[in-house]
Amino acid sequence: MIVLGVRCSKENLDWVVIEGDQRGMAAVAEQRKVSIPDGHRGDQLAWVRKEVMELLERHALEAAAVRVAEPGGQSVSLGRAEVEGVVQEALASAGLVPARHVAATIRSIYGGRSKPELVSALSAIPVIEGIATTRREPVVSAVALLPG
């Protein structure tokens, strides 16, 4: 299975392509964090869509997950919401409706009711354990789509 995980911000697109049939056997096929170019917001959002479409051309994606902003959370901004919307639209236009993950979704999928339980569950998955903490969110979302 080939799965895409994405985490957006107002100025960045952080994504990973995971390959594998099970969480324990998953491997990173490609991972990047790219800065959205300076310019008018419409041009920036068009660039985001183009970036997603190029990903779709390079990989035969079977599933995708977007780590979306938490309602009322610190990382909520109009800019992030715009980027997330463009990513979701680009994926859906290619027939790939992405899963939308928030913290509660991730805890539920991995069976971690508390943060320490979640950390423990994630550390048992080799592909997640091997990724720097600051770059894990797209990996955690993508791997969540694979069977345990």
N, CA, C and O of each residue as an XYZ file, in Angstrom:
592
protein
N       0.848     -1.172      0.000
C       0.000      0.000      0.000
C       0.897      1.239      0.000
O       1.935      1.257      0.661
N       0.503      2.253     -0.728
C       1.257      3.502     -0.799
C       0.356      4.612     -0.252
O      -0.729      4.870     -0.774
N       0.832      5.257      0.809
C       0.005      6.196      1.568
C       0.731      7.535      1.715
O       1.943      7.581      1.924
N      -0.028      8.609      1.603
C       0.496      9.958      1.783
C       0.025     10.508      3.119
O      -1.145     10.368      3.476
N       0.926     11.129      3.849
C       0.583     11.864      5.064
C       1.022     13.300      4.894
O       2.124     13.559      4.410
N       0.164     14.252      5.290
C       0.461     15.674      5.083
C       0.152     16.461      6.347
O      -0.856     16.222      7.012
N       1.033     17.403      6.669
C       0.763     18.392      7.697
C       1.065     19.747      7.084
O       2.156     19.982      6.565
N       0.089     20.626      7.153
C       0.212     21.945      6.533
C       0.439     23.023      7.584
O       0.081     22.863      8.751
N       1.029     24.102      7.155
C       1.058     25.338      7.929
C       0.832     26.457      6.918
O       0.720     26.208      5.718
N       0.767     27.657      7.400
C       0.536     28.783      6.499
C       1.631     28.895      5.448
O       1.371     29.300      4.315
N       2.865     28.534      5.826
C       4.001     28.765      4.951
C       4.757     27.505      4.533
O       5.746     27.590      3.805
N       4.294     26.320      4.995
C       5.015     25.077      4.695
C       4.062     23.944      4.368
O       2.897     23.937      4.764
N       4.591     23.007      3.644
C       3.888     21.765      3.350
C       4.850     20.644      3.734
O       5.909     20.488      3.125
N       4.474     19.867      4.747
C       5.303     18.784      5.266
C       4.592     17.488      4.912
O       3.480     17.242      5.378
N       5.227     16.655      4.087
C       4.550     15.446      3.629
C       5.507     14.256      3.587
O       6.729     14.397      3.553
N       4.880     13.076      3.591
C       5.630     11.830      3.518
C       4.833     10.820      2.703
O       3.605     10.790      2.772
N       5.524     10.006      1.941
C       4.911      8.873      1.249
C       5.451      7.622      1.926
O       6.661      7.408      2.002
N       4.527      6.800      2.417
C       4.853      5.569      3.134
C       4.451      4.383      2.267
O       3.393      4.394      1.638
N       5.297      3.367      2.239
C       4.962      2.125      1.546
C       4.978      0.988      2.555
O       5.865      0.907      3.404
N       3.983      0.108      2.452
C       3.944     -1.056      3.330
C       2.541     -1.601      3.460
O       1.561     -0.903      3.201
N       2.454     -2.851      3.861
C       1.156     -3.492      4.042
C       0.719     -3.511      5.497
O      -0.447     -3.763      5.798
N       1.664     -3.242      6.408
C       1.378     -3.210      7.838
C       2.219     -2.115      8.480
O       3.270     -1.736      7.962
N       1.739     -1.612      9.618
C       2.477     -0.555     10.311
C       3.900     -0.965     10.642
O       4.831     -0.177     10.471
N       4.078     -2.189     11.115
C       5.402     -2.640     11.528
C       6.378     -2.840     10.385
O       7.585     -2.931     10.611
N       5.877     -2.910      9.160
C       6.731     -3.144      7.994
C       6.804     -1.922      7.071
O       7.382     -2.000      5.987
N       6.230     -0.814      7.491
C       6.181      0.392      6.656
C       7.564      1.013      6.499
O       8.418      0.906      7.379
N       7.762      1.666      5.356
C       9.018      2.359      5.075
C       8.717      3.691      4.394
O       7.723      3.828      3.681
N       9.570      4.648      4.622
C       9.430      5.964      3.988
C       9.956      5.863      2.558
O      11.115      5.512      2.339
N       9.098      6.172      1.593
C       9.509      6.198      0.193
C      10.051      7.571     -0.180
O      10.999      7.685     -0.957
N       9.442      8.610      0.379
C       9.865      9.982      0.089
C       9.300     10.876      1.186
O       8.161     10.690      1.615
N      10.086     11.839      1.638
C       9.620     12.787      2.643
C      10.251     14.136      2.373
O      11.441     14.241      2.076
N       9.422     15.174      2.484
C       9.927     16.537      2.260
C       9.136     17.527      3.085
O       7.959     17.322      3.384
N       9.794     18.581      3.438
C       9.130     19.753      3.997
C       9.535     20.906      3.102
O      10.713     21.252      3.009
N       8.550     21.496      2.444
C       8.839     22.555      1.486
C       8.191     23.850      1.937
O       7.094     23.857      2.495
N       8.882     24.927      1.688
C       8.340     26.250      1.985
C       7.510     26.721      0.811
O       7.909     26.582     -0.345
N       6.371     27.271      1.113
C       5.513     27.844      0.075
C       6.172     29.142     -0.387
O       6.518     29.981      0.444
N       6.351     29.322     -1.689
C       7.058     30.509     -2.184
C       6.350     31.809     -1.815
O       5.129     31.848     -1.667
N       7.132     32.859     -1.670
C       6.565     34.184     -1.425
C       5.736     34.613     -2.627
O       5.958     34.150     -3.746
N       4.790     35.491     -2.386
C       3.969     36.012     -3.468
C       2.547     36.240     -3.012
O       2.241     36.177     -1.822
N       1.684     36.506     -3.973
C       0.268     36.696     -3.673
C      -0.322     35.377     -3.189
O       0.092     34.305     -3.629
N      -1.296     35.463     -2.276
C      -1.838     34.248     -1.665
C      -2.444     33.317     -2.708
O      -2.284     32.101     -2.603
N      -3.118     33.841     -3.690
C      -3.687     32.989     -4.734
C      -2.620     32.197     -5.465
O      -2.807     31.016     -5.758
N      -1.502     32.844     -5.760
C      -0.382     32.162     -6.420
C       0.218     31.098     -5.501
O       0.598     30.020     -5.958
N       0.302     31.402     -4.211
C       0.841     30.436     -3.252
C      -0.040     29.190     -3.190
O       0.464     28.067     -3.186
N      -1.346     29.393     -3.144
C      -2.269     28.258     -3.054
C      -2.258     27.444     -4.345
O      -2.381     26.220     -4.309
N      -2.113     28.116     -5.477
C      -1.992     27.402     -6.752
C      -0.712     26.558     -6.751
O      -0.706     25.447     -7.280
N       0.363     27.074     -6.164
C       1.605     26.324     -6.055
C       1.404     25.074     -5.195
O       1.901     24.000     -5.535
N       0.675     25.210     -4.079
C       0.397     24.060     -3.205
C      -0.336     22.981     -3.992
O       0.015     21.804     -3.916
N      -1.349     23.382     -4.745
C      -2.117     22.407     -5.537
C      -1.213     21.708     -6.552
O      -1.293     20.492     -6.728
N      -0.364     22.471     -7.208
C       0.560     21.900     -8.194
C       1.505     20.898     -7.520
O       1.795     19.842     -8.083
N       1.977     21.226     -6.332
C       2.873     20.330     -5.596
C       2.175     19.000     -5.290
O       2.772     17.934     -5.437
N       0.915     19.069     -4.867
C       0.151     17.850     -4.570
C      -0.088     17.048     -5.848
O       0.027     15.823     -5.839
N      -0.413     17.717     -6.926
C      -0.654     17.014     -8.185
C       0.627     16.323     -8.677
O       0.559     15.233     -9.245
N       1.778     16.942     -8.465
C       3.045     16.310     -8.843
C       3.322     15.071     -7.988
O       3.863     14.081     -8.480
N       2.950     15.132     -6.715
C       3.067     13.952     -5.849
C       2.212     12.811     -6.382
O       2.642     11.658     -6.415
N       1.006     13.147     -6.796
C       0.088     12.143     -7.345
C       0.632     11.528     -8.628
O       0.394     10.352     -8.902
N       1.356     12.311     -9.413
C       1.955     11.792    -10.637
C       3.134     10.862    -10.344
O       3.343      9.877    -11.052
N       3.904     11.181     -9.295
C       5.094     10.390     -8.960
C       4.787      9.096     -8.230
O       5.544      8.131     -8.332
N       3.682      9.065     -7.492
C       3.365      7.905     -6.660
C       1.947      7.415     -6.941
O       1.032      8.219     -7.117
N       1.771      6.118     -6.982
C       0.446      5.512     -7.159
C      -0.227      5.424     -5.786
O      -0.398      4.341     -5.227
N      -0.598      6.581     -5.268
C      -1.167      6.656     -3.919
C      -2.490      5.918     -3.829
O      -3.345      6.026     -4.707
N      -2.639      5.163     -2.745
C      -3.872      4.423     -2.498
C      -4.699      5.039     -1.372
O      -5.894      4.770     -1.254
N      -4.066      5.857     -0.555
C      -4.756      6.502      0.558
C      -3.959      7.734      0.970
O      -2.775      7.861      0.656
N      -4.630      8.634      1.677
C      -3.970      9.849      2.155
C      -4.612     10.294      3.450
O      -5.786     10.028      3.706
N      -3.823     10.976      4.263
C      -4.311     11.545      5.516
C      -3.727     12.934      5.672
O      -2.553     13.170      5.387
N      -4.571     13.851      6.130
C      -4.130     15.211      6.391
C      -4.288     15.461      7.890
O      -5.370     15.280      8.450
N      -3.205     15.876      8.527
C      -3.248     16.227      9.947
C      -3.784     17.647     10.013
O      -3.055     18.608      9.772
N      -5.069     17.772     10.344
C      -5.741     19.069     10.306
C      -5.616     19.800     11.641
O      -5.368     19.192     12.682
N      -5.792     21.103     11.582
C      -5.701     21.948     12.770
C      -6.817     21.610     13.750
O      -7.938     21.285     13.359
N      -6.484     21.695     15.015
C      -7.464     21.464     16.071
C      -8.334     22.712     16.218
O      -7.807     23.824     16.238
N      -9.637     22.550     16.319
C     -10.485     23.721     16.544
C     -10.065     24.442     17.827
O     -10.002     23.836     18.897
N      -9.783     25.721     17.710
C      -9.394     26.511     18.875
C      -7.964     26.301     19.320
O      -7.542     26.882     20.320
N      -7.209     25.488     18.608
C      -5.826     25.211     18.992
C      -4.890     26.352     18.639
O      -5.250     27.262     17.893
N      -3.680     26.290     19.188
C      -2.693     27.338     18.955
C      -2.245     27.418     17.501
O      -1.885     28.493     17.019
N      -2.265     26.293     16.803
C      -1.763     26.299     15.430
C      -2.843     26.624     14.404
O      -2.617     26.494     13.201
N      -4.009     27.043     14.873
C      -5.099     27.375     13.961
C      -4.858     28.762     13.387
O      -4.640     29.727     14.119
N      -4.901     28.841     12.079
C      -4.808     30.132     11.412
C      -5.547     30.024     10.088
O      -5.702     28.937      9.531
N      -5.989     31.143      9.608
C      -6.659     31.159      8.311
C      -5.712     30.631      7.240
O      -6.130     29.879      6.360
N      -4.447     31.016      7.306
C      -3.477     30.560      6.314
C      -3.323     29.051      6.299
O      -3.261     28.444      5.230
N      -3.262     28.441      7.472
C      -3.147     26.976      7.529
C      -4.412     26.335      6.981
O      -4.340     25.361      6.231
N      -5.563     26.869      7.346
C      -6.827     26.316      6.855
C      -6.907     26.398      5.337
O      -7.404     25.477      4.689
N      -6.423     27.490      4.771
C      -6.421     27.621      3.310
C      -5.576     26.526      2.665
O      -6.006     25.883      1.707
N      -4.376     26.319      3.193
C      -3.477     25.311      2.628
C      -4.085     23.921      2.780
O      -4.057     23.125      1.841
N      -4.639     23.622      3.965
C      -5.278     22.320      4.176
C      -6.422     22.102      3.192
O      -6.581     21.007      2.652
N      -7.212     23.136      2.960
C      -8.323     23.020      2.021
C      -7.858     22.730      0.607
O      -8.449     21.904     -0.089
N      -6.807     23.401      0.184
C      -6.271     23.175     -1.163
C      -5.726     21.755     -1.281
O      -5.950     21.091     -2.293
N      -5.022     21.285     -0.271
C      -4.479     19.923     -0.295
C      -5.617     18.912     -0.393
O      -5.568     17.995     -1.213
N      -6.638     19.080      0.441
C      -7.764     18.145      0.425
C      -8.501     18.178     -0.917
O      -8.912     17.135     -1.425
N      -8.664     19.358     -1.484
C      -9.342     19.473     -2.781
C      -8.536     18.805     -3.876
O      -9.096     18.097     -4.714
N      -7.218     19.020     -3.883
C      -6.374     18.431     -4.921
C      -6.424     16.907     -4.854
O      -6.522     16.241     -5.884
N      -6.356     16.359     -3.650
C      -6.438     14.908     -3.493
C      -7.801     14.387     -3.933
O      -7.890     13.390     -4.649
N      -8.857     15.061     -3.504
C     -10.221     14.626     -3.850
C     -10.463     14.721     -5.354
O     -11.164     13.884     -5.923
N      -9.891     15.735     -6.001
C     -10.096     15.882     -7.447
C      -9.462     14.731     -8.216
O      -9.843     14.448     -9.352
N      -8.492     14.071     -7.590
C      -7.853     12.910     -8.207
C      -8.503     11.602     -7.740
O      -8.001     10.516     -8.029
N      -9.618     11.717     -7.021
C     -10.343     10.531     -6.567
C      -9.817      9.925     -5.281
O     -10.137      8.782     -4.957
N      -9.019     10.672     -4.551
C      -8.421     10.179     -3.311
C      -8.896     11.065     -2.157
O      -8.286     12.096     -1.869
N      -9.975     10.665     -1.504
C     -10.525     11.462     -0.415
C      -9.684     11.201      0.840
O      -9.649     10.079      1.344
N      -9.010     12.237      1.341
C      -8.102     12.021      2.468
C      -8.836     11.876      3.802
O      -9.890     12.473      4.022
N      -8.251     11.072      4.678
C      -8.706     11.021      6.065
C      -8.245     12.314      6.722
O      -7.176     12.835      6.406
N      -9.052     12.824      7.631
C      -8.711     14.051      8.367
C      -8.402     13.655      9.810
O      -9.278     13.183     10.535
N      -7.164     13.850     10.211
C      -6.749     13.435     11.546
C      -6.536     14.635     12.464
O      -5.869     15.603     12.101
N      -7.113     14.551     13.656
C      -6.827     15.471     14.756
C      -6.211     14.619     15.867
O      -6.133     13.397     15.737
N      -5.780     15.244     16.942
C      -5.106     14.511     18.017
C      -5.948     13.359     18.549
O      -5.426     12.268     18.776
N      -7.244     13.585     18.749
C      -8.112     12.528     19.284
C      -8.205     11.351     18.322
O      -8.259     10.201     18.759
N      -8.224     11.619     17.034
C      -8.265     10.552     16.032
C      -7.010      9.694     16.129
O      -7.082      8.465     16.125
N      -5.870     10.350     16.217
C      -4.593      9.642     16.296
C      -4.535      8.793     17.562
O      -4.140      7.628     17.510
N      -4.925      9.368     18.699
C      -4.914      8.590     19.955
C      -5.809      7.367     19.831
O      -5.440      6.279     20.275
N      -6.974      7.535     19.235
C      -7.919      6.431     19.085
C      -7.352      5.332     18.179
O      -7.455      4.150     18.504
N      -6.766      5.707     17.067
C      -6.222      4.734     16.113
C      -5.105      3.910     16.748
O      -5.041      2.694     16.567
N      -4.231      4.576     17.487
C      -3.083      3.893     18.066
C      -3.341      3.359     19.474
O      -2.460      2.741     20.072
N      -4.537      3.591     20.005
C      -4.886      3.048     21.316
C      -4.189      3.723     22.472
O      -3.991      3.105     23.518
N      -3.818      4.959     22.312
C      -3.169      5.701     23.394
C      -4.133      6.695     24.008
O      -4.381      7.754     23.430
N      -4.679      6.372     25.170
C      -5.646      7.280     25.805
C      -4.978      8.507     26.399
O      -5.600      9.562     26.524
N      -3.715      8.370     26.765
C      -2.962      9.494     27.320
C      -1.726      9.713     26.453
O      -1.381      8.876     25.619
N      -1.075     10.836     26.660
C       0.132     11.121     25.878
C       1.211     10.059     26.097
O       1.811      9.611     25.120
N       1.487      9.631     27.350
C       2.504      8.582     27.523
C       2.128      7.266     26.819
O       2.999      6.595     26.266
N       0.845      6.898     26.835
C       0.419      5.681     26.142
C       0.612      5.824     24.638
O       1.034      4.881     23.968
N       0.303      7.005     24.110
C       0.481      7.245     22.679
C       1.966      7.191     22.313
O       2.335      6.563     21.320
N       2.806      7.832     23.095
C       4.246      7.815     22.835
C       4.759      6.384     22.826
O       5.565      6.016     21.972
N       4.301      5.583     23.763
C       4.706      4.177     23.834
C       4.252      3.406     22.593
O       5.022      2.639     22.015
N       3.004      3.613     22.192
C       2.472      2.924     21.011
C       3.240      3.324     19.755
O       3.546      2.473     18.919
N       3.549      4.595     19.618
C       4.264      5.071     18.432
C       5.707      4.570     18.414
O       6.253      4.285     17.349
N       6.320      4.463     19.586
C       7.719      4.016     19.637
C       7.866      2.547     19.250
O       8.972      2.086     18.968
N       6.758      1.814     19.237
C       6.797      0.399     18.845
C       6.752      0.223     17.328
O       6.866     -0.899     16.834
N       6.587      1.310     16.591
C       6.504      1.243     15.125
C       7.819      1.770     14.552
O       8.091      2.968     14.641
N       8.634      0.898     13.968
C       9.983      1.281     13.543
C      10.052      2.523     12.646
O      10.920      3.371     12.852
N       9.177      2.646     11.676
C       9.271      3.777     10.750
C       8.987      5.100     11.466
O       9.549      6.130     11.094
N       8.137      5.088     12.471
C       7.845      6.310     13.232
C       9.004      6.615     14.174
O       9.445      7.760     14.269
N       9.491      5.602     14.864
C      10.582      5.781     15.818
C      11.824      6.367     15.144
O      12.587      7.095     15.779
N      12.029      6.057     13.873
C      13.202      6.529     13.159
C      13.108      7.949     12.624
O      14.050      8.426     11.992
N      12.004      8.633     12.859
C      11.797      9.989     12.335
C      11.949     11.000     13.471
O      11.478     10.760     14.583
N      12.596     12.113     13.200
C      12.733     13.173     14.202
C      11.354     13.607     14.686
O      10.407     13.672     13.902
N      11.247     13.900     15.964
C       9.972     14.270     16.573
C       9.312     15.433     15.840
O       8.091     15.449     15.687
N      10.093     16.399     15.390
C       9.542     17.573     14.714
C       8.962     17.259     13.337
O       8.253     18.089     12.768
N       9.248     16.081     12.794
C       8.773     15.706     11.463
C       7.809     14.518     11.499
O       7.473     13.973     10.448
N       7.362     14.108     12.684
C       6.568     12.887     12.824
C       5.108     12.996     12.408
O       4.538     12.005     11.952
N       4.483     14.151     12.545
C       3.031     14.220     12.338
C       2.565     13.638     11.005
O       1.620     12.849     11.005
N       3.179     13.984      9.866
C       2.692     13.378      8.624
C       2.931     11.858      8.573
O       2.147     11.118      7.979
N       4.016     11.413      9.198
C       4.327      9.985      9.222
C       3.295      9.251     10.078
O       2.779      8.207      9.678
N       3.001      9.794     11.240
C       2.017      9.182     12.146
C       0.662      9.091     11.454
O      -0.021      8.073     11.563
N       0.267     10.143     10.746
C      -1.030     10.128     10.034
C      -1.048      9.114      8.911
O      -2.036      8.402      8.731
N       0.038      9.041      8.149
C       0.076      8.084      7.036
C       0.061      6.650      7.546
O      -0.710      5.827      7.051
N       0.896      6.343      8.522
C       0.987      4.977      9.054
C      -0.333      4.555      9.718
O      -0.669      3.371      9.745
N      -1.062      5.520     10.243
C      -2.360      5.214     10.874
C      -3.341      4.574      9.895
O      -4.279      3.895     10.313
N      -3.133      4.785      8.605
C      -4.030      4.217      7.600
C      -3.703      2.753      7.269
O      -4.476      2.074      6.593
N      -2.560      2.285      7.748
C      -2.160      0.892      7.502
C      -2.714     -0.020      8.593
O      -2.926      0.417      9.725
N      -2.948     -1.280      8.255
C      -3.399     -2.224      9.290
C      -2.332     -2.395     10.366
O      -1.134     -2.383     10.084
N      -2.798     -2.556     11.617
C      -1.891     -2.713     12.772
C      -1.171     -3.998     12.694
O      -0.366     -4.310     13.572
